[in-house]
């Protein structure tokens, strides 16, 4: 630090991580997902995705293909840039 202090403590994983100091329960993770994705996915799509993911080890190939969630139309914005070079040089 500017005043000469040294910070030596390190957090290797987030507190909410399964190996952290205060890991979230499954229901807390699901709620966090719902809150963070509000307005991105319709609630029915979010529920569908959660149900699939909870069965992940047992999904069939066809069910794995269903893991691509559909976002709300209002969430998507058309990219007005034309060509790859415009995306990098504006």
C-alpha positions as CSV (number, residue, x, y, z in Angstrom):
1,X,0.0,0.0,0.0
2,X,1.1,3.6,-0.4
3,X,1.5,3.9,3.4
4,X,3.9,0.9,3.5
5,X,1.3,-1.7,4.8
6,X,1.3,-5.1,3.1
7,X,-1.8,-7.1,2.5
8,X,-1.0,-10.8,3.0
9,X,-4.4,-12.4,3.3
10,X,-5.8,-14.2,0.3
11,X,-9.2,-15.6,-0.3
12,X,-8.9,-18.7,-2.6
13,X,-12.6,-19.1,-3.2
14,X,-15.6,-16.9,-2.8
15,X,-17.4,-17.3,0.5
16,X,-20.5,-18.6,-1.2
17,X,-18.5,-21.3,-3.1
18,X,-19.1,-24.9,-2.0
19,X,-15.5,-24.8,-0.5
20,X,-16.0,-21.3,0.9
21,X,-16.7,-20.1,4.4
22,X,-20.4,-19.7,3.9
23,X,-21.4,-22.0,1.0
24,X,-24.8,-21.5,-0.5
25,X,-27.4,-24.3,-0.3
26,X,-28.9,-25.6,-3.5
27,X,-32.1,-23.6,-3.0
28,X,-30.0,-20.4,-2.5
29,X,-28.0,-21.1,-5.7
30,X,-31.3,-21.5,-7.6
31,X,-32.7,-18.3,-6.1
32,X,-29.5,-16.5,-7.0
33,X,-29.8,-17.8,-10.6
34,X,-33.5,-16.6,-10.7
35,X,-32.6,-13.1,-9.4
36,X,-29.6,-12.6,-11.6
37,X,-31.5,-13.6,-14.7
38,X,-34.7,-11.7,-14.1
39,X,-35.6,-9.9,-17.3
40,X,-33.2,-12.1,-19.4
41,X,-35.3,-15.3,-19.3
42,X,-39.0,-15.7,-19.1
43,X,-39.9,-17.5,-15.8
44,X,-41.2,-20.6,-17.7
45,X,-37.9,-20.8,-19.6
46,X,-35.9,-20.3,-16.4
47,X,-37.9,-23.1,-14.7
48,X,-37.4,-25.4,-17.6
49,X,-33.6,-24.8,-17.6
50,X,-33.4,-25.3,-13.8
51,X,-35.2,-28.6,-14.0
52,X,-32.9,-29.8,-16.8
53,X,-29.7,-28.7,-15.0
54,X,-30.7,-30.5,-11.8
55,X,-30.8,-33.8,-13.8
56,X,-27.6,-33.0,-15.7
57,X,-25.7,-36.3,-15.1
58,X,-28.8,-38.3,-16.4
59,X,-29.7,-36.2,-19.4
60,X,-30.1,-37.8,-22.8
61,X,-28.3,-36.3,-25.8
62,X,-31.6,-34.8,-26.9
63,X,-32.1,-33.2,-23.5
64,X,-28.6,-31.8,-23.6
65,X,-29.5,-30.1,-26.8
66,X,-32.3,-28.4,-24.9
67,X,-29.9,-26.6,-22.6
68,X,-29.7,-23.6,-24.9
69,X,-32.1,-21.2,-23.2
70,X,-34.2,-18.7,-25.1
71,X,-33.9,-15.2,-23.8
72,X,-36.6,-12.5,-23.7
73,X,-37.1,-10.6,-26.9
74,X,-36.6,-7.3,-25.0
75,X,-33.2,-8.4,-23.8
76,X,-31.7,-8.8,-27.2
77,X,-30.5,-5.7,-29.1
78,X,-29.5,-5.8,-32.7
79,X,-25.9,-5.2,-33.4
80,X,-25.7,-2.2,-35.6
81,X,-22.0,-2.7,-36.4
82,X,-21.1,-4.0,-39.9
83,X,-18.1,-6.2,-40.4
84,X,-15.6,-7.6,-37.9
85,X,-13.2,-4.7,-38.2
86,X,-15.8,-2.2,-37.0
87,X,-16.3,-4.1,-33.7
88,X,-12.6,-3.7,-32.8
89,X,-11.8,-0.2,-34.1
90,X,-14.4,2.2,-32.9
